[in-house]
Amino acid sequence: MTDADFYAKPQSQQLLQQYSACKAELDQVYAEWETAVEQLT
C-alpha cells in the first residue's frame, strides 16, 4: 500500500474496505484465540 499508483486505481477504495474488513475480523479472531489460550493455562 505504499505504491502511490494504487490509490489512483478505480478499485482502490473497494480494496481498502476489504482490507479493513479482513483486518477487523483477524483482530476479533486473534482476541478469541488469546482468550482460549489463557483458559488452557
Helices and strands as residue ranges (DSSP letters): G 4-8, H 12-40
